[in-house]
Amino acid sequence: MKLRQLKNFLVIAETGSLMKAALHLGVAQPALSRDLRLLEEELATRLFHRDGRGVSLTRDGAAFQAAIAPHVAGLDAAKLALVGRRPGHAGSIRLAWTGTISIPLATPIISAFTQRFPETELHARGGSSLQIAEWVARDEIDIGIFNSERPANGALVETLALAPLFHVARANGPVPPTITFAEAAAGPLFVHSRQNALGRIVEACAREHDIPLKIYAEVDDFLAVRPMIEQGRAAAIVPRSLLSGDDSTRLAVRRVTEPELTLYFHLAVSKVKRSRPAVLSLADVIRSAVAGATEAGQFDGEFRN
């Protein structure tokens, strides 16, 4: 019986949902389910009733929760007292990310990391993909999550996931599930700058296929222009991750085809800080959050790690 399994059990009991617990812990839901199954096998009893609405404690599960909760809390308190005096755990970590990650996954990433390292300050800021890559290279941040139009090929950068791009416009009744790039380019479009991978992808595709772009405005902040998209001023080509919490009655979302456009999500860690335990832990939290959200269908992409 492992301490991690006990902590996972307590979070599942508190949230009443494997999906919510996985997001809170920053782990993949299949891994959480496997840990729970192993714990139940070791205890030779079922700890939860499972139904379509989530999970609830069995009688044995409730008794087990009452028995272990104070002991786990005591172990956490003892760990915090020791970790607070240990070099490499306190201090701060600098994270930078694009909106394609921070909008859908800020909550599980920040929650999971601060739970693991409550004594470590996490400073997160946004930026364009080019800015973030430069910040990591200059050691201005410890971890960067950014986008590119191609897979990572360096030793210090890994590809986390890839995702298709969609044409997002004002909803005016039923629409087909796809739209060709030529139709989307006929615009008018909000486009991202070349500092942003989204801008480079759209521009490169238009150039390669000799398709003119009808540009309404160049704006890197999708959330800033979304109200104008809902009003019908212009459309945009973005990943679904920017549509977190989307009201489908206001927007028509169609996958871009002919050709299909792909956005890559990369994770980079500062060469100077790669040995710090808290930095490595934050990188693991990010990987788990992307994997868990992909598995749960909350992140429309393919996890590659």
Summary of the structure (lengths in Angstrom):
residues: 305
radius of gyration: 22.0
end to end distance: 27.8
largest distance: 68.1
contacts: 976
relative contact order: 0.16
helix: 45%
strand: 24%
